[in-house]
Amino acid sequence: MEYVQADYIVVKAKENGVQVIGLTRGQDTRFHHAEKLDKGEVMIAQFTEHTSAIKIRGKAKVLTKHGVVETDED
């Protein structure tokens, strides 16, 4: 079994319907996975050999090794 040593982020939804979308690596960036979270739900996401970026839509708190980021309240 091969293990991937990659960064993780934690996303905590502050409202219903928060979307967490994984974007691919490579010449063309594309969506490859999406999850919807309800208020209070938490998702742990990992950057991998296939995931180069993670997009978050909706009000959420995002925890990374670099600190905490909250989406705009407006």
N, CA, C and O of each residue as an XYZ file, in Angstrom:
296
protein
N       0.843     -1.179      0.000
C       0.000      0.000      0.000
C       0.884      1.237      0.000
O       1.834      1.325      0.777
N       0.570      2.202     -0.879
C       1.344      3.431     -0.982
C       0.654      4.553     -0.205
O      -0.547      4.779     -0.358
N       1.417      5.244      0.618
C       0.864      6.339      1.407
C       1.257      7.678      0.792
O       2.387      7.856      0.338
N       0.327      8.602      0.781
C       0.574      9.938      0.253
C       0.820     10.875      1.425
O      -0.004     10.966      2.334
N       1.941     11.563      1.406
C       2.254     12.546      2.438
C       1.821     13.905      1.901
O       2.558     14.540      1.147
N       0.642     14.349      2.282
C       0.111     15.599      1.747
C      -0.605     16.372      2.846
O      -0.971     15.817      3.882
N      -0.796     17.666      2.599
C      -1.475     18.527      3.560
C      -2.965     18.226      3.621
O      -3.577     17.782      2.650
N      -3.524     18.482      4.793
C      -4.951     18.341      5.036
C      -5.519     19.711      5.387
O      -4.808     20.586      5.880
N      -6.822     19.882      5.121
C      -7.543     21.025      5.645
C      -8.805     20.498      6.318
O      -9.291     19.416      5.988
N      -9.323     21.265      7.253
C     -10.585     20.930      7.911
C     -11.569     22.034      7.553
O     -11.262     23.218      7.693
N     -12.760     21.641      7.088
C     -13.803     22.593      6.725
C     -14.995     22.350      7.648
O     -15.521     21.239      7.711
N     -15.422     23.400      8.368
C     -16.610     23.306      9.214
C     -17.661     24.251      8.652
O     -17.434     25.457      8.559
N     -18.820     23.698      8.274
C     -19.898     24.477      7.677
C     -20.573     25.348      8.723
O     -20.908     24.887      9.813
N     -20.770     26.628      8.372
C     -21.462     27.555      9.260
C     -22.905     27.792      8.798
O     -23.648     28.554      9.418
N     -23.288     27.129      7.703
C     -24.650     27.187      7.180
C     -24.911     25.910      6.388
O     -23.974     25.185      6.053
N     -26.158     25.633      6.090
C     -26.504     24.479      5.255
C     -26.084     24.737      3.814
O     -26.129     25.870      3.334
N     -25.676     23.677      3.133
C     -25.378     23.763      1.706
C     -23.986     24.234      1.340
O     -23.762     24.637      0.198
N     -23.042     24.197      2.266
C     -21.662     24.573      1.943
C     -21.085     23.510      1.002
O     -21.197     22.311      1.261
N     -20.470     23.965     -0.087
C     -19.877     23.045     -1.054
C     -18.365     23.028     -0.921
O     -17.726     24.075     -0.821
N     -17.799     21.821     -0.923
C     -16.349     21.619     -0.921
C     -16.038     20.903     -2.224
O     -16.508     19.789     -2.456
N     -15.240     21.548     -3.080
C     -15.005     21.048     -4.437
C     -13.515     20.811     -4.644
O     -12.702     21.710     -4.429
N     -13.159     19.601     -5.061
C     -11.769     19.268     -5.374
C     -11.472     19.569     -6.823
O     -12.271     19.253     -7.704
N     -10.314     20.187     -7.080
C      -9.881     20.525     -8.436
C      -8.635     19.715     -8.785
O      -7.772     19.488     -7.938
N      -8.554     19.286    -10.037
C      -7.486     18.391    -10.475
C      -6.170     19.114    -10.731
O      -6.114     20.337    -10.858
N      -5.128     18.317    -10.801
C      -3.810     18.795    -11.231
C      -3.711     18.610    -12.738
O      -4.579     17.994    -13.356
N      -2.662     19.140    -13.314
C      -2.395     18.895    -14.727
C      -2.561     20.129    -15.577
O      -2.731     21.242    -15.079
N      -2.505     19.902    -16.882
C      -2.563     21.002    -17.840
C      -3.900     21.737    -17.767
O      -3.940     22.964    -17.862
N      -4.988     20.998    -17.598
C      -6.319     21.601    -17.470
C      -6.847     21.361    -16.066
O      -6.916     20.220    -15.609
N      -7.225     22.446    -15.373
C      -7.809     22.314    -14.042
C      -9.293     22.031    -14.189
O     -10.007     22.771    -14.866
N      -9.765     20.948    -13.548
C     -11.168     20.560    -13.643
C     -11.685     20.127    -12.279
O     -10.920     19.739    -11.396
N     -13.002     20.203    -12.132
C     -13.628     19.665    -10.921
C     -13.553     18.151    -10.976
O     -13.824     17.562    -12.023
N     -13.191     17.501     -9.868
C     -13.208     16.039     -9.864
C     -14.038     15.469     -8.725
O     -14.348     14.277     -8.732
N     -14.405     16.289     -7.750
C     -15.198     15.764     -6.636
C     -15.876     16.932     -5.922
O     -15.296     18.010     -5.791
N     -17.093     16.712     -5.468
C     -17.802     17.756     -4.717
C     -18.601     17.117     -3.591
O     -19.169     16.035     -3.743
N     -18.632     17.804     -2.468
C     -19.415     17.382     -1.302
C     -20.222     18.563     -0.821
O     -19.787     19.707     -0.950
N     -21.393     18.303     -0.266
C     -22.220     19.348      0.337
C     -22.300     19.092      1.827
O     -22.573     17.972      2.258
N     -22.059     20.139      2.624
C     -22.098     20.020      4.076
C     -23.259     20.835      4.634
O     -23.581     21.906      4.119
N     -23.879     20.324      5.685
C     -24.896     21.074      6.410
C     -24.252     21.744      7.615
O     -23.155     21.370      8.031
N     -24.942     22.737      8.174
C     -24.420     23.513      9.295
C     -23.908     22.591     10.404
O     -24.600     21.670     10.839
N     -22.684     22.861     10.847
C     -22.080     22.083     11.918
C     -21.300     20.869     11.449
O     -20.511     20.318     12.216
N     -21.499     20.436     10.204
C     -20.756     19.278      9.705
C     -19.309     19.666      9.428
O     -19.005     20.811      9.094
N     -18.433     18.691      9.575
C     -17.000     18.889      9.382
C     -16.498     17.897      8.348
O     -16.877     16.726      8.352
N     -15.640     18.387      7.464
C     -15.005     17.517      6.470
C     -13.506     17.732      6.545
O     -13.035     18.864      6.652
N     -12.763     16.642      6.489
C     -11.309     16.707      6.423
C     -10.934     16.338      4.998
O     -11.264     15.250      4.524
N     -10.239     17.252      4.311
C      -9.867     17.041      2.914
C      -8.350     17.023      2.794
O      -7.646     17.686      3.555
N      -7.858     16.254      1.823
C      -6.415     16.102      1.643
C      -6.012     16.498      0.227
O      -6.684     16.147     -0.743
N      -4.922     17.224      0.122
C      -4.322     17.478     -1.184
C      -3.556     16.216     -1.564
O      -2.786     15.692     -0.760
N      -3.763     15.727     -2.785
C      -3.152     14.471     -3.227
C      -2.495     14.640     -4.589
O      -2.380     15.752     -5.104
N      -2.070     13.532     -5.159
C      -1.498     13.580     -6.502
C      -2.557     13.968     -7.534
O      -2.206     14.362     -8.646
N      -3.852     13.866     -7.190
C      -4.932     14.241     -8.099
C      -5.562     15.585     -7.744
O      -6.153     16.231     -8.609
N      -5.449     16.013     -6.498
C      -6.098     17.247     -6.038
C      -5.062     18.334     -5.792
O      -4.217     18.214     -4.905
N      -5.140     19.408     -6.597
C      -4.182     20.498     -6.435
C      -4.795     21.703     -5.741
O      -4.077     22.558     -5.222
N      -6.138     21.772     -5.732
C      -6.812     22.902     -5.101
C      -8.170     22.448     -4.572
O      -8.756     21.484     -5.065
N      -8.651     23.158     -3.570
C      -9.965     22.881     -3.000
C     -10.714     24.204     -2.931
O     -10.230     25.178     -2.355
N     -11.906     24.222     -3.528
C     -12.734     25.427     -3.555
C     -13.885     25.245     -2.577
O     -14.474     24.167     -2.498
N     -14.206     26.304     -1.827
C     -15.281     26.217     -0.839
C     -16.284     27.322     -1.128
O     -15.923     28.494     -1.228
N     -17.558     26.933     -1.262
C     -18.651     27.882     -1.491
C     -19.563     27.862     -0.285
O     -19.977     26.795      0.166
N     -19.879     29.028      0.238
C     -20.756     29.127      1.399
C     -19.974     29.557      2.623
O     -18.752     29.698      2.586
N     -20.701     29.761      3.706
C     -20.085     30.216      4.956
C     -19.461     29.033      5.679
O     -20.139     28.067      6.030
N     -18.148     29.131      5.896
C     -17.426     28.023      6.523
C     -16.191     28.537      7.232
O     -15.700     29.632      6.960
N     -15.703     27.719      8.145
C     -14.426     27.955      8.813
C     -13.471     26.901      8.260
O     -13.796     25.714      8.226
N     -12.292     27.344      7.829
C     -11.309     26.443      7.233
C     -10.055     26.476      8.096
O      -9.475     27.539      8.319
N      -9.640     25.313      8.578
C      -8.444     25.202      9.408
C      -7.339     24.534      8.607
O      -7.531     23.457      8.042
N      -6.173     25.186      8.562
C      -5.018     24.640      7.861
C      -3.796     24.743      8.771
O      -3.875     25.315      9.858
N      -2.692     24.200      8.337
C      -1.462     24.325      9.124
C      -0.962     25.767      9.121
O      -0.084     26.121      9.908
N      -1.516     26.601      8.240
C      -1.132     28.002      8.157
C      -2.020     28.906      8.996
O      -1.728     30.091      9.153
N      -3.106     28.355      9.538
C      -4.007     29.143     10.355
C      -5.463     28.875     10.018
O      -5.795     27.905      9.336
N      -6.332     29.763     10.515
C      -7.774     29.616     10.319
C      -8.255     30.726      9.397
O      -7.880     31.889      9.544
N      -9.102     30.334      8.436
C      -9.705     31.297      7.515
C     -11.202     31.094      7.565
O     -11.686     29.962      7.549
N     -11.946     32.207      7.625
C     -13.404     32.132      7.582
C     -13.865     32.835      6.317
O     -13.330     33.881      5.949
N     -14.866     32.254      5.648
C     -15.397     32.905      4.452
C     -16.134     34.166      4.870
O     -16.521     34.304      6.030
N     -16.327     35.074      3.946
C     -17.017     36.333      4.231
C     -18.424     36.078      4.750
O     -19.087     35.116      4.362
N     -18.852     36.944      5.617
C     -20.189     36.836      6.220
C     -21.252     37.435      5.319
O     -22.435     37.145      5.496
N     -20.858     38.273      4.346
C     -21.837     38.946      3.486
C     -22.403     38.019      2.450
O     -23.241     38.428      1.646
